[in-house]
Amino acid sequence: MDMTMRRDVPEELKWDLSSIYASEEEMLRDADRMKTLAGNIENTYKGKLDTPERINACLDEFREVYTIMLLTGNYCELAVSVDYYDTHNQELNDRIGRLTAELLSQLSFIRTEICGQDDAVLEEALKTAAANKGYLADIIREKPHQLSAETERVLAALGQARNVPYQIYNMAKLADMKFPSFHVGDKEYPLGYSLYEDNYEYEEDTQVRRAAFSAFSAKLCDYENVTAAAYNAQVQNEKAEATVRGFDSVIDYLLFPQKVSVDMYHRQIDLIMEKLAPHMRRYARLLQKIHHLDRMTYADLKIAVDPEYDPKVTIEESRQYIEKGLSILGEDYVDMVKEAYSGRWIDFARNQGKSTGGFCASPYGKNSFILLSWNERMADVFTLAHELGHAGHFKACNSAQSVFDTEVSTYFVEAPSTMNELLMAHYLLKTSDDRRLTRWVLSCMIGNTYYHNFVTHLLEAAYQREVYRIVDEGGSVNAETLSGIMKETLQKFWGDAVEISDDAALTWMRQPHYYMGLYSYTYSAGLTVATQVCRRIETEGRSAVDDWKRVLSAGSTLDPAHLAALAGIDITTEKPLLDTIEYIGEIISRIEELTD
């Protein structure tokens, strides 16, 4: 469980960024080309975007600049994400970030000039556009919230500075926090962010698990004030922009780009807090019973129903599982999975300074890049299947759509990823009639897929909503306030089934999603869609799969409600969510029966 330095990690466990750029020098040459292209656009079009023809000609050229921004940005950010101790990569990332902010400021006239045209001009430009339709449609939609040209230019120039709160959060978490080892009896145990979240949270030995949580929380507490200050800066920035752009609240402002209603947002949080909580309390009591715990604490919620049955899984075995589990999506999808392994799309390494959790980045026109820390657990297989869901989604939409039409609403973006987790679980259930295997798979669905998306991230969302309510009323937040909100949220959900300590209240410090707008609640929204589509696939087969593939290719040409409708799901009502919550309850009941 020791964590190595990045330089000592074998190459085969690292992703290969050379598929974006062969070298740093090549990336910097492209950055220079981007700067030249931006200058040409300014010289050619500034002050002249008054006809449909010139508007589309300008956007055709801007697409190339925008694509290079994505490629150079991803190249640098991905290099930083695997090693926050590497100061060279941090400096390079900052350099590209400054250049991008400078060029976006220089080219901010594009949006403001287009927005300033009469509706008739914009509608004609939209009719004659090919790859620019989504961009123009968004401008028309954003017109009521557009600011003056100078204000928009200044805001664009401040792009990198506005990202500073998130940078502070990551530096504190991934570079500055040094966790001391802890002791249980005479034995010493190493500790780190990834070691805790990927190992000790699942540790079968109750003494070790609880001692790890205590030591982990003590170190978090050392950084609670700087983390709170970074988060307060983030939400105050969002509040300021929401106000100047004329939104009624920060929540309205952050939901606007997601293209969903406020009712859909509140419904997702309120129904799960009310309807799912009783089922999850049953699950917590079941864990307590199985493991003969004196009490159920927050540190005990991630333990497995059957830890002795949880098999060790090698990287090669994971490939075999995933290829078979996702084969229902077709040969082309399996080919992508094979290429992800052979082409080194995946960073499996466990090293110091690496980002925690998992994510998938999909630069336009390139392959995806998946980060996780491989711990030889079946949970890692589900995580990898999840991230490959993002890879498959953006492989489809990047191939079918303009770069302007690949920014899929975050409300929907977690549907393809969580879909893959469900398909994996259903595949495993079909491989054997063994009752112990059945219970183990069902408990993986609850303990991993549904817990992660319908509990962990949903509770983050409920906490986050309370923070924005304070900010909208003119207030600010500090460490004491944030811990208080999180503790109250956890207590409301878990009731008397789980003991919520002050250490548990520090959970607000552990997730980066608060710096990504209203992202946390969308995990459960995506999984709601995925659950319903997966059940369609199980019953209808090929026709449902074909519908799903059309959804994956649509990108952002449709809003979330229409994407779901294309998959045969109506998310404008509460029925899909209530059905999903009922389904979760049925799985827990089945686990209880098999346990008895």
Secondary structure, DSSP 8 states (H G I E B T S, - for coil): ---B-GGGS-GGGS--GGGT-SSHHHHHHHHHHHHHHHHHHHHHHTT---SHHHHHHHHHHHHHHHHHHHHHHHHHHHHHHT-TT-HHHHHHHHHHHHHHHHHHHHTHHHHHHHHTS-HHHHHHHHHH-STTHHHHHHHHHHGGG---HHHHHHHHHTHHHHTHHHHHHHIIIIII-----EEETTEEE---HHHHHHTGGG-S-HHHHHHHHHHHHHHHHHTHHHHHHHHHHHHHHHHHHHHHTT-SSHHHHHHGGGT--HHHHHHHHHHIIIIIHHHHHHHHHHHHHHTT-SS-BGGGTT--SSGGG-----HHHHHHHHHHHTGGG-HHHHHHHHHHHHTT-EE---BTT--SS-EEE--TTS--EEE----SSHHHHHHHHHHHHHHHHHHHHHHHS-GGG----HHHHTHHHHHHHHHHHHHHHHT---HHHHHHHHHHIIIIIIIIIIIIHHHHHHHHHHHHHHHHTT----HHHHHHHHHHHHHHHHGGGSB--HHHHGGGGS-SGGGSSS-HHHHHHHHHHHHHHHHHHHHHTHHHHHHHHHHHHHTTSS-HHHHHHHTT--TTSSHHHHHHHHHHHHHHHHHHHHH-
